[in-house]
Amino acid sequence: MAAIASGLAQSFWRVVRFEFPYMARMRETGRRQGPDRMPVLQEAFCAQVQLEKAANPDRLLFIGGKSMGGRVRTEHLAALQTPTLILQGERDSFGKRGEVEGYALSPQVQLRWITSFDGADSVTLTINEVNTGRNSPHRFRLALVTVTGNQAAAPVYVSGIDWGVPGFGDTQITKNLQQLLAAGRAPH
């Protein structure tokens, strides 16, 4: 998460990170403790969102989170009208596949599973992503961020390329990562 935040900031995105109250207490006291109850966590999360919206009312707001930050808000996902991508780690013990796949999600929400490994040479896209890229290229931009160790490179955006024609019954296609990176461009 730190590497992604750093990479986005280096590409001139405003990145704000915050601590939940229990995290701040642990940092201040040096003692490990459990998280606050969900209403306290949700209140802290919503307060941070409102702070950002008030400070930058004309800017788009992207919200991310890992572990607790990603779990604080799930009940709203069923009614969400904003296109949303959830990247869920397969090894997250607090977001196991069976639990997360049971969430009620709006059709606007795409859930993608991320495996933890180095040296990926391909990117898997859902058929919905491929079809959006083919049929509405002005609405689809694939963002790729390469991470090496704790360092994230600047995002590369890919759009307007030949995404290929999925076969009958295909649910996903795989594209070569190096070719996508070569076809991409820096944020503008």
N, C-alpha and C positions, 0 to 999 in steps of 0.2 A: 504494500500500500504506500509506503514511504517513497519507493522508487517511482511508482506511477505518479504520485503527487509532484515529485521533483521534476519528472519529465514534462508534465503538463505545465508547470510553472516556468520551466526553461523555454517553453513554446508560447509564452506570454498569456497563458490562461491564469486567471485569478483562482488560487487554490486556498481554501480555508479548512484547517483541521481543528477539531475540538475534542475535549475530553468530557465524558460523562462525569457526574459528581463523584461516583465511587472511584473512578480512575484518578481523579485529582486528589482525593483523600489518600489513596495508596501511594501516589507520588510524593505527597507532602509528609506522610507518616512513615513511609518505608515498610508498612505492614500490608500483607496481602489480605484481601477480604472479598466477599462475594458481591455481586452487583446489587444495585438498588432494585426495588420492585418495579415492574413494568410501567406503572403510571408515572413514576419519577423519571424514568429513562425517556418515556415518550414526551414528557413536558420539557425536558432538557433539549431533546432533539428538535421539537417544534419551536422552542425559543430561539435556537440557533438559526433555523430556517427563516423565521420572521425577522431576525436581526439582519440577515443577509439580504432579504427582500427589501427591507426598509432602507438599507445602505445603498443598494444598487437596484432600484426598481425597474430600470430599462434593460438590465442584463438578463440573459437566460440563466437559469439556475439548474445545475446538475448536482444531484445528490448521490454520494457513494457511501459505502460503509463496509467494514469487514467484521466478521464475527458479530459482536453485540450490536454494532452500529447498523449492520445489515438486517438484524432480526427485530429491531425495535418497532418498525412499522411494517406489518404484513396484512392487517385487516383491510386496509384501503386498496389493496391490489386488485380486488374483484371489480371495483367500480372505476378504476383508473382510466382516464381518457387520453392521457399523454403517452405517445410511443415510448416504451421503456424496455431496456435490456438488462436482465439480471444475469450476472456472471457468477456462478456458484461453484466453489471448489469441491471436487469429489471427496477430498479427505477432511472436510470440515465436520468435526464430530457433533457440532450443534446445528448442522444443516444437512443431515443425511438425506440421500436421494428419496427414500420412501416418504419422509416427512415433507420435504420441499415440494415434491411432485403432487402432494395432497393439498397444497394451497389452492384456494379459489383465485384464479387469475383472469383478468380482463383479456379480451382478444388483443388488446394493445400491448400486452406484456409478452416478451419473448424470454424464455429461460434457456440459458446455455450452460453446459457443464464444462468446467475447466479441469484438466488433469494437470498434475504437477510433475513436469519433467523438463529437462533441458534439451536443446537441439531439435526443436520442432522444425520440420521442413514443409509443413502443409497447414492449411486452414480449412476447416469444415464449415460450410454454410448450409443453412436450412433451405428447403425449397422455397419457403416464403421470402427469404432474403434474396435468393436468386431471382425469383419472379419480380420482386419489387425493383431490383437492379435492372432487370430487362425491360419491364413495362413502364416504370416511372423513374428513370435515371436521375431526374432532378430531385427526387425525394430520398434517394439512397446513397449513402456515403459510408464505406467501410473504413473504420479507424483501426490502424495497426500500431501497436507499441511494442517494440522489442525490448526485452529486459535481460541484462546480463549481470548476474550477481545482484547487487543492490542498486545498479544504475539502469535507468530507463532512458531510452532514446526518445527524441521528439516524435510525436505521433505522425504517421504518414496516412493520408487520406486517399482512398481508391474509389473512383466513380467513373461511369461512362465507358467501361471496358466491356468486352464480350464475356459475359458470365457463363456462357455455354447453354445448351439446351438439356434440361433434365430428362432422363428417360421415364417412361411410363412406370408409375409406382415408386419412383425414387423419393426419398424423404430428405436427402441431403446430397451435396456434392463436395468434392475436395479439390482445392486449388493449391498450386505451388506457391509457397510463401515468398520465395525469392522473386518470382515473376510478379506477384502482387506488389511487393515492395518497390520493384523497379518501375511499375506502372503508376505508383502513387505520387503524391506531391505533398509538400509541407503545408501546414495551416496557412491560411491567408486572411 
